[in-house]
Amino acid sequence: MIQTQTAILHADHIYHTFTVANGQPIAALEDVSLALAPGTFTALIGPSGCGKSTLLRILAGLVEPISGQVQFGGLALDRPQRQISLIFQKDNLMPWRTVYENIELPLQLAGIPKPEREQRVAHLLYITGLLGFENHYPAELSGGMAQRVAIARGLINEPDVLLMDEPFGALDALTREQMGQELLRIWATTQATVLMVTHSISEAVFLADRVLVMSPRPGHIIREVSIPFTRPRGIELLTDTTFTQLAAQIRAAIH
Amino acid sequence: MPKPTVKVWMEEGVHSAIFAQQAVVGVFKLPQVTCLCCAIGLPPVHPNVHSTQKGRLLMSSITSTQVVSLSSQAPRPLPFWRRWLRKIEWRLLLLPVIGLLLWQGWVLLAESGYYADFIVPHPDTVWARLQERWADGSLVTHIATTLREALSGLFIASLIATALGYIIARVKIFDYLLTPYLIFLQAIPIIAISPLIIIWFGSGLASKVVIAAMITWFPMMIATIVGIRNVSTNLREMMRANAATHWQIFRHLEIPSAMPELLGGLKIAVTLSVVGAAVGEFVSAREGLGYLVMYGRGISDTPTVVLAVLMLTVVSLVLYSLVAMLETSLLSWRKAGKP
């Protein structure tokens, strides 16, 4: 377990409950604690409806937990912070803004002057391979392309923490694999700490330094698996025996 | 290390720009937009250099002096006359046909002898009235009066209705409290209440502005409510996650997102505002196109009545077209991704 002192984002005994339409409370999260060390890539995996997305929203400061506390950089997190970036399953792009303007949005909201915005958007257009598409509208992009724009938008503020809620969930298997590799390449150019929710075991093992496994509702972390592979990681890793063993271990933990 | 330099040449040999920048990646303003490769539909100059339609040049990984020249391999833009042909509204060709049919039908009806001239006036008489009233300037005065009343009413109604609609869409308690009373207000027949409005506000500008506002506020309010309620909750969450303030959410999300509905409401309201002004003028007025209708009726001059009604139609049409043009320019993004 990572020392709480060195963690950049740290959740302490989080409990959360939903109230459904008939007024009955449903326990979504039960005693969830986790700590993210700076610069690491953590994957969070678990069955559907186990509260992974809720946990991510709590870590982003969007939802206040019933009990427990989230600390970001040593301070209690009570509202969304610019230094924590959240990337959703849906690309959530504004259809009336071009690719350029969509990526620019967080900088605009942060009040960054225009010349600096242009430099930074250009840089991200370059590293996400979107050069040449800056004047396209989201409706003109493929699903993978749109998600790339969403990732560029998530990175534009140079966040310390990047929370991703099944960012490739809406993509087909081929695009998904390719996007995973690209994400690693992009991530290598940043110093961001990543927590990524995913449904795919192989994706988790391929991308992360550490995989956290959650139980069915009410969700809590039942298993933590360290992934020893060095970086950069190539596609050939997917057929490695250690890789398959780790994947099997995680699969066993889920079921 | 020498400063990285990029030179861009056009096929024609026109030297467009030389950049000397320290940044490896960046955006550089071009002195002339016409020099951009994209402006003439050419592919990116170089894998690492790309110019954009907004007069920017995006550069990446320029580590040494590079000379980039453009070839003319890309498809040439369409000649000006082909582009011009594409922009023509072809359905306008129907206009003379429909116009001629209507005109001839009218002439036939007027010359048939079945109807007296004061029932179906001959178009020539109406045309003569138009020329008379144009010559003495009274037509312009009447149009200006009606326009002023209609637009003032629409303006005031839009302010109140969008503010009300926004509160109702965003705050549940206001929806619960206010909506029944607002619908009650809308249920009052404007035409029936207009004599009262004249009694209360006099027969001048004010009463017509009130009537025009009363008739236009409801569609504007409904449009605002629908528009604001339709704002995607996912986008709201995205804005909140980016630590956006309420004002930023309003300015960058709610307004652009509700714009299609707002403009739809405005399209309805703008024609209704002319109706409102005319209704007020019917009851009591000294000028305006509605007054002209009543005046013509009073002196049994049917051609003047027809002229005034035609002018009211033209005013409505022009206002509607202006909103439609506004819509085309503001919502151009909606054409994206559609063949």
Interface residues (C-beta under 8 A of the other chain):
Chain A: A60 L62 R79 P80 Q81 R82 S85 L86 F88 K90 N92 M94 P95 W96 R97 Y100 L105 P106 Q108 L109 A110 E118 Q119 V121 A122 H123 L125 Y126 L131 G132 E134 N135 H136 Y137 P138 A139 E140 N157
Chain B: A23 V25 G26 V27 P44 H50 T52 Q53 K54 R56 L58 M59 S60 S61 S232 N234 L235 E237 M238 M239 R240 A241 N242 A243 A244 Q248 H252 L253 P256 S257 M259 L331 W333 R334 A336 G337 K338
